[in-house]
Amino acid sequence: MKISLKTAAIFALAFVIAGAVLWSLTPQFFKGLFGKNEFKKESFYSSIPQIFRTPGGDLELARVEVTESLTRELSNKTFLGISIPKTASYSEIKVPVTYRYHITLSNPWEINVREGICYIKAPALKPTLPPGINTEGIQKFSKQGWFRWDKDKELEELQKSITPRLTEIAGSDKMIDLVKGNAKKTVAEFVQSWLLTQKRWSKEEIKAIRVDFANELNNDDDITPTLSIP
């Protein structure tokens, strides 16, 4: 019996589709066949701790809590230079992050008092690295097309990029500008409650405090005080 080319193509396509469906259902099939584990053993181990000192100490000034979304996409597979539809993949990880910012207290400070205003040039505002991650809130999602069996690998590669990417975001100008205002207020409060109570400065009649950081460009036309002292 002769089989036409069209019939053979239909059988071949049906075979491929059936194989793909079976492949996708195989883990669920075996999981249902052998049932659920009644008991799972969980352990936690810690390596020998390495303790580091922070010379001079850091003063935390501000923090930002946000959920970041990291994505990774692969385009359609190709066959003989032709793009095969529905074979792309998409992976996403949502991570609750806390960005913290500080200054190093032992770095140089500049303090000047003019016309009742205390001008502070504080040490550079820096991100505390690495950023804090709330692992309990991490969400993972992956969608793979036909002939894609690398979902776990893609998620693994995306997960490896979390810390480097968040570190890059933490030090970006956008994030520094976002926290700068609140960070300056914290410095001004620190100066008011500690520095200005010292004998050298207690005799000065200070009505306001103006704060700038060493790593920012000064706008000489802007003389708005950071904190007014009643």
N, C-alpha and C positions, 0 to 999 in steps of 0.2 A: 504494500500500500504506500502510495506516494503522499508525502506531506508537503503542502505548499509552503513557500517562503513566509507568507503572511501568518499562516497557522503556527509555524515554528517560532516566529518572533513573538506571538502572543503567549505560547507556552513558556518561552524563555523569560518574558517579562513577569509572568505569573510565578515562575519559580523564584526569581529574584525577590519579588515582593513577599512571597511566603517565607523565604529564608530570612529576610530582614525582620519580619514580624516575629518569627520564632526566636531569632537572636535577642530581640528586645524583651521577650517574655520569659526567656530562660531563667534569669535570676529569681523572678517571682515564682516560677514553677517549682524550682528546687526548694525555695524557701517554704512554700506551702507544703511540699512533700515531706520535708523533715521537721516541720513545725518550728515553734519559737523556742529560743533558749529560756529555760526557767530561771537561770541564775547567771549573772555576769559579774565577774570579779574585776574590780577597779583598784588600781594602786597609784600611789604618788611617791616619787623619789626625788630627792634633792641632792645636787652635787655639793662639793665642799665650797662654802661661801667665800667669795673674795670681797673684802671690805675696803672701800676707798674713802679717803677723806676729801672734803671740799675745802681747799685752802682759802681762808678768808671768809668763807661762807657766802651763800646766795640768799637774796631776798626775793621771794616770789611775789609778783605784782599783779598778775592777771591770769585768767584761764578762759578757754573757750570750749564748750561742749557741743559737739555736732556729730551727725551720722554721715560718714563719707561713703560714696558709692564708686567702686572700682569695676570697670568692665573690660572684657577682652573678646574680640570678635575675629572669626576666621571666615574668609570669603568662600564662595562655592568651590567645590573641587572641579578640576578640569579633566577631560578625556580627549586626547588627540587635539588639544588646543581649544576644545569647546567646553564652555561652562555648563556644569550639570546643575539644573535647578534644584532647590530644596536640600542642598548639601552643605549649607553654611552652618556655623555654630556660634553661640552667644553664651558667655559666662559673666556672672555678676556677683560681687561680694559687697554686702553693706556692713560697715564697721562703725560702731559707736566709739568716738575718739574724744579724748580730752587733751587739748593743747595748753601748755603752761609756759609762762614767760617770766623771766627773772633778770636781775642785775647781780653782778659780783661785787659784794660790799668792799672788798680789799682793793678794787681798782680805783684810780684817781677820781676825786670829786672836785668841782669848782664851786665855791660859794662866795657870792658878793651881795652886799646890801646897799641899795641906792634908793633914796627918797622913800623909805618905808617899805620897799619891796625886796624880798630875798630871792635872788636869782640863783638857781641850782642847775649846774651842769652835771647830771648823774652819769654813771657808767653806762655803757652800751646795753640796750634792751635786747635780750637774746632768748630764743626758744629753748626750753628744757627738753633735751632729747634722750632717748626716743619718746615720741608722744605716747600717752597712755591709751590702751585699748581695752574695752570691756568685752572680753571674749564671750560672756554669757549672751550678749545681744547680737553676735555676728549672724548674718543671714547669707546663705549661699543659694544661687540659682544658676542652672545651666540648661540650655536648650540646644540639642544637636539634630542635624538633618540626617537624611539618608546616607548610609555608608560612612557614618562617623562613629567611631568607637573610642574617642579620646576625651570624653567628658571629664573624667577624673583627672587626667593629666592637665587639661586646660585650667581646671579649678586650682590644682596644685601650683601651676606656674603663676596664676593670678595671686594666690595667697602669698607666694614668695616676694611679690612686688609690693605688699602692703606697707611694710615698715619704710623702705626707701622712698615710696611715693608720699607717705604721710610726713616723713622728715623734710622732703622738698616743700610740701605745702606749709609746714610749720614755719619755715624760714622765708617764705615768700613775702614780698612787699605788701601784698594784699592783706595777709594775716597780721603783719606787724602794724600796719595802719589801723586795722580793726581794733586792736587792743591798746594802742598807744595812749589814747585819751584816759582810759581807766587806769593804766599803769602809771601815768603821771600823777593822778590823784592819790594813788597809794604811796608814791614817793613823797608827795607833799605832806600827807598825813604822818608819814614816818619822820620827816624833818621837823614838823611841828611838835610832835609828841616826844621826840628824843633830842634832836640836835639843838633846837632853839632853847631847850631848857638848860643847856650847858652854860657855864659862867661867861664864856667869851661872847655868846650871842644874847644872853638874857637881858642885857642892858639896852639892846637895840629896840627901837619902837617899830616893830614889823607889823604891817597891816595886810600883807599878801605874800604869797609864795608863787614863784614862776619856775616851772620845771622843764628842762629840755634834756634829751639823751645825747650821749657823745656820738652816736652813729646816725644822727639825723641832721638834715640841713636846716639851719636856723633862718627864720623869716624875721628880719630885724624890724619890719613894720608891724608885726604882730606882738603886742605887749600885753595880751590878755592874761591875767593871772590864772594859775592853775587852781589855787585855793585862796579864798579871802578869809582873813582872821578877824573876827568881830572884836 
